Amino acid sequence: MPKESFELIILIKHGLYPEFIKLAKDAQSTTWLMNAKPLDVKVIHYYGIPGGKFIRFLDALHEKCRWHSRISHYVVRFLMQLVSLPFLRIIPSVTTANQLGATDQEIQCNVIDTIFTLRWKQLAIYNHVLNRYQFKYLYDTNASSYLDLKNLVAQLKLFSNTPFYAGNIPSKGFISGANRFFDKQAVTLVVKNRNQWNPALIEDVAVGKLMKSLNVEMTELGSMSLTSEAEVSRLTDIDLLENFHFRTKSYCGAIRNDARIMKLIHERYQKLRGLDKS
């Protein structure tokens, strides 16, 4: 059976925990995901298996120890490398799901969803896409990102080198996992060389180190981070025309306000392009 073919596959990572489910339903699904997509662009939502309270406690403890001090950081790294050594080449299976009620395809990766196990969730979805589809580019993002598809697709015409690994660079040596392009060759390299993907490092940092070890160069692309409604109001039309990725991380007290930020960005684009129906 021939594989479905796409110019671009957009992967949106989620966690099946209440705050993230609410974000998926209230933010992206009511804004940019409502826009018409080109026929050669496919969107896939993916997530792991939610852990119980004890698993979430361990995950939080792991992160607390990771950042508590330099000594605890390296102790945690050593222990994680030791524990994960027998599992480096394992790729979890996936199943079709509908936990978010999204209009686009949903895939559940059969691995417990934690920060530590994100590496295996990524491997599961990358392997699934490689086996199931023919594609030129893959784009990784998350539930707190607003995308302008018109500007994003326009970027593809500017890409030429292969293997291709691109996005915004928050720190030296890696591309942000919330705004990351691969071409098919680069994704294939990641999966084939997964034993070199260090599970003790933060996922996007580890991918950056893996790419460097494989002599794959980074291509820097733009991104904007928005943390308040005031920052959205200060966006110029030029900002909107020149960017395709907006990372939202906003709080109203202790409550995430990302949905409101995304809706405001969406309203700006609708007005800019004459699509505002109000």
N, C-alpha and C positions, 0 to 999 in steps of 0.2 A: 504494500500500500504506500503510495507516494506521500511524503511529508508535506504538510501545509507550509507555504512559503510566505515570509514577511520581511520587509526591509528593516523593521525595528520591533523588538519585543520589550515592553516596559514591565518590569517586575516591581511590585509594591509589597514590601515586607510589613507584616502586622504581628501583633501578639494577641492571643485570644484571652485578654484580661479586660475587665469592664471599662477602664479608662481608655484603652486603645480601641475597643469595639465602638464605643461612643464616638471617638474621634473619626473613625473610618466612616461611620454612618452620617454624622453631622457635618463633616468638613469636606472631604474630597468628593463624596458621592453627590453632594448638593452644589458643587462648584465645577471644577475643571473636568471631572469625569462625565459631566452631563453634556459637554461639548461633543460635536460629531468628530469621529476619529477617521483618519485616512484608512482606506481598505488594507493597506500594507503595514498597518500598525496594530499590534495586539497587546492588550493589557492583561496581566495575570496577577491576582492577589495571592499571596502565600503566607503561611503561618505554620507553627509547630503545634505540638500537643501541650495545652496548658498544664503547668505543674500545680500541685496543691500548696497549701500554706507552708508546709515544711520545706518544699522545694524552693519556694519564693524566699523563705527565710535564709536558706543556704546560699541562694544566689545573691541576696543583699549582703550577707556576711562576706562572701567571696569578694564583692566589689569594695566593701569597707576595708577589708584587709589589704586589698590591692593598692589602695590609695592612702592608707594610714601612715606609712613611713617607708623610707627606702628599703629598710631591712625586710619589713613584712611584704613589700612589693616583690622582692626577689625570692622570698620564701614561697609565696603563692605561685609565682611563675614556675619555680622548680617543681612544686607538687603537682601543678596542672600538667606540666609536660610529662611527668612520671606516670600520672594516672591515665592520661590519654594515649600514651605510646602504643598500646595494643590496638587502638581504634582509629589510627591515623588514615588508613586506606578505606575505611568503611564509608559507604554512601547510603544513607537511609532511603527507604522507598517512599513513594508519595501516593496519595489518593485524591480523587476529585471530591470537593466538599462544597458546602454552601452555608458556612457559619456566619458570614457577614450579610448575606442576602444581596450581594453585589450583582450588577448587571453584566459585569465581565467575569471571566473564569476565575474560580478559586481552587487553590491546590493546598492540601495539608501535607506537610512533611512529617514523616513518622519519627519524630525525635522530640524529647521534652524541650519546651521553649524557655531557655534561659540565656543570659548574656554569654556564659561560658560555652553553651552548645550552639551558638549562632553559626559557628563555622560549619557544623554538620547540616544545619538547615539550609545554608547557602549552597553547600555541595549538592544537596538533594534537589534543589530547584534548578541549579545549573545543569546537572546531569539529565534531569527531566526535559529541559528545553532542548539540550543537544540531541537527545534521542528522539524527540517528538516532532521538532520543527526544523525547517530550513530557514535560516535568517542571516542577515548581514551584521546587524548591531543589536546589542542587548543593553538596556539601561536599567540600572539599579536605583531605587529610591525607597522612601518610607511613608508612613501614614501622616507625618507632620510636614510633608512637602507639597507646595502648590506648584503645578507645572503649567506653563503655557505651551500647548502642543504645537501651535503654529511656529513659534520661535524655536522650539526643541527640534522639530522635524527639519527646519531650515538649517540647523547645525550640521545635519548629516551630509549635506552637499559640500561642506568644508573639510570633511575627513578624507584622508587619503592613505596614511601610513598603516601598515599592518605588521605585527599584531598591534592592536589599538587599545589604549588604556587611558581614559581621560575623565576630567571633572575638576571640581574646585579642590585646591590643596590647602587644608586648614593648618597643616604643619609639614615641615620638611619630610619628604620621603613617602607620602601616601596620598591617595585620592579619597575624599569623603565617601563613605558608604551610602550616604543619602543622595548623592548626585554623581553617579559613576557610570561611564560608558565602557563597554568592552566590544570588540568585534568578535566574530565567531572563533577566530584563531586564538585570541587571548583567553576566552572562556575555556576553550579546549585545553590550553596550557595549564590553567588553574586546576582543572579536574585531573588531568594526567599527572601533575606534579603535586598532588594534594599531600603527599607525605612530607613535603617541605613547607607546608602551610602550618605555621606554629600556633597551636591552640591556646597557648598561654598568653598570647598578645591580644589586644583589642582587634576585632575582626578586620577593620579597614587598614589598620597599621600592619597587620600580618600579611594581608594581600599585597600591600605596597612593598614589603620586604621580599615576598615571593616574586613579584614582578621584577624587582631589581636583580634578584639572583638569576632570573631568566633573561636578563638584558632587554627587558621591555621598557621603553621610555614612557614617561608620563607626559600627557598633553594637558596643559592647564586651561580650564574653562571657567566662566563666571558663575556666580551664585550670589543671592542676597539673603541675609538673615534678618528676620523681622520679629521683634519681641513686644510690640505695642501697636495700638491703633494709631497713635501719633506718628509712628514711623511709616505706616502705610500712607497716611495723609501727606507725608513729605515726599513720597515717590513722585518723580517727574514722568512725563510721557516718554522721555528718552530712556529712563530706567526700565520702563515696561517694554519698550520696543527692543532694548538691547539684552534683556535677560529672559531666561526660560525657567529658571529654578529659584523658588523662594522658600527658604527654610523657616518655619514658624515655630516659635517656642515662647508662648505667652501665658502669663498667669493672671487671674483675677482673684487675689487672695491665694488660697491653696488650690484653686480649681484651674485646670488648663483652659486657656482661652483661644486655642489655635483655630477652632472652627470659625469664630468671629473674625479673626485676622484673614483667614482664607476667603471668607465671603466678601470682605472689603476689597481684597486684591481682585477677586473675580468681578466685582462691580466696576472697578476701575478699567479692567480690560473690556468689559462689555460696552462701556461708554466710549472708550477709545476707538473701538472697532465698529461703533454704530449698531451694536446688538442689544442695547438697553431697551427693554420693553415697558419701562415704567412711564 
